[in-house]
Structures are given as structure tokens and as C-alpha cells.
Amino acid sequence: MTTTAPAADARVLGLAHYAARGVFEHVLAQHGVTFQQQMALRAAVTADAPQTPDDVVTQVRGSLKADPADIRATLDELLAKQLLVADGAHLRPTDAGRELLAAVGAEVAPVSARIWGGIPAEDLAAAGRVLALVTERANTELAELTI
């Protein structure tokens, strides 16, 4: 019996996103952090230069489309958990923050390998192209809606 894969659309994309994010959030919860906290911490850890709170807010907002006030509250939570520290006008990840991201990455890696494993490279490349285009178009539409 052959089944036909559903055509990619907003629903299929959303279902895949939330399924994968649910796995990730389960791991994050075991470490006492939220998805948004992880995104903000990752922005600080992976930056090429020291980041101001505004820099991190801009980066996280670009990714999650979250409210800036909520992102600032997230930064306050990361400071309170001592995963970030204020260093003058900049935020700097602590060793604990870096270790948390490394631990989460190590726990997620085998799960991610099971989820993505066995998908042909050409299918992944095609999906990547389509998703990049959808992201670009959706960002353009959102910008128009929020002018």
C-alpha cells in the first residue's frame, strides 16, 4: 500500500514545528528553562561580539516574533538564574549558561538524529529552500502588517 505525502502548507509546517518544539521544550523543562530563555541565552552565547540587551531583544524578536517587553522579562529571568550577567552595557553568558546550552545540546542531539535521520539529502535541501522562501515571504507580510 502506497500513501501519498501531504503537500506542504501552513498546517503541515505548523504540525512539524510544534512536534519538534514539543520534544525540545521537554528537554528544556528538565533544565528549568523555557524555549524563549534558551533562544535569548543562545543569542548571547553565539554572538561574535558582546551584546547589549537591545541587541538580544532584536535578535530574539526576529526569530520568535515575540513582544519586546516579554523578551526583556526573559533577560531578567536569565540574569536572576545567573545564566547571564551584566557587564557594563552588555550581557555576557556565564559558565553556567554555556554549560546549560551544552547539556541541552547533548541531550537533544540523539533525538534530533532519530527525527532527521534517513531523510535523503536532496529532500532536506528541497525542504530547506522551500522553508527559507516561506520564512522570507512571511516576514515580508508581517512587516507590512506591523507598519
N, C-alpha and C positions, 0 to 999 in steps of 0.2 A: 504494500500500500504506500503510495507516494502522497505526501502532504505538500501543499503549496505554502511557502513562507508568506506572511503578510507583507504587503507593500509598506515601505517606511512612510510614516506620517507622524503627526504630533502625538497621537495616542501611543503608538509603538515606542517612540522615542521616550515619552514620559514613563511608560512602564519599565523600560530598560533602566532609565536613570534612577527611578525610585527603588527598584530591586537592588541595584548595585549600591546605591547610597544606604539602603537599609542594612546591608552587610557591613559597610564601613562604619555606620553610626553605632552598630552593635559593638564593634571593636573599640571605638572611641569611648563609649559609655563605660566600658570596663576600666578605662583610664581616667574617668571622671571629667571628660571634656566633651564639648559639643562640636558639631560639624563646623559651625562658624568660628569657634575658638581655634580649631585646628587650621582653618583657612587663614586666619589672621596671624597665627603663630608661624605658619609656613611662609607667609609673605615676608615676615621679618627675618626668618632663618635663611631663606634662599636669595635675599636681596644682595646685589653686588655692592651696595653702599648702605651706610646707616640710614634707616627710615624714620621719618617723623610720624607722629600719629596720623597726620593728614595723608601722608604717603600710603600708609597701610589701609586707611579708610578708602582711599581712591582705588587701590588695587582690589580689595575685597568687594567693594561695591561693583566694580567692573565685572567680577566673576559671579557674584551671587545676586546682584541687583537688590541688595538689602538696604534698608534705611540707614543713613549715616549715623543717626543717633544710636541705633541698635549696635552698629559696629563699634562705636566709641564705648558703649557699655561693655561690649565683648573685650575690648582692650583693657578696660578697668578690671574685668574679671581675670584676665591673664596676668596683669600686674599683681592683683591680690593673691593669685596662686603662685606667684614668683616664677612664672614661666617666661615673663618679660620683665625687664627693669628699665626705668627711665635713666637715660644717660644724657643729661642736658636736655636739648630739644629733641633728642632721638630716642627710639625704643631699641633695646638690644635684647636678643634672646639669651636666657640664662642657660647654664649647662643642663639644668633640669628640663628646660623647654626643648633643647636639642635632643636630649635623651628620650623624651616623650615621643617626639616625632620619629626617632629611630626605632623605638619599640613598636609603635603603631605600624610603621612601615614593614617591620619584620613579621608582625602578626598577619598583616593583610596580604603580603606577597604570595604565600602559598594558595590562599583563597582566590586571589586575582588570577594566579596561574591556572587554577581549575576553571574559572569563569571564562577566561580568554583563550585558554589552551585549545589547540586543534582547529582554530579558525584559520582558514587559509590566508596567507599574507595578502593576496590580491583582494580578498573580501575586506580585510581590515583597511587596506589602502582606499578602497572604494568608499567604505563607510566613513573613513576619516575625511575624505574630500566632501562628501555629502554633508556631514555634520559641521564641517568648517563653513560651508556655504550657508547652511541653515542658521548657524550662530551669527554670521555676518549680517544676514538679512533680518533676523530677529532683533539684533542690536540696533540696526538702522530704524526699524519700525518703532522700537521702544524709544529711541532718541526723538523721533518725530512726535510720539505721544506725550513726551515729557517736556516739550519746548514751552 
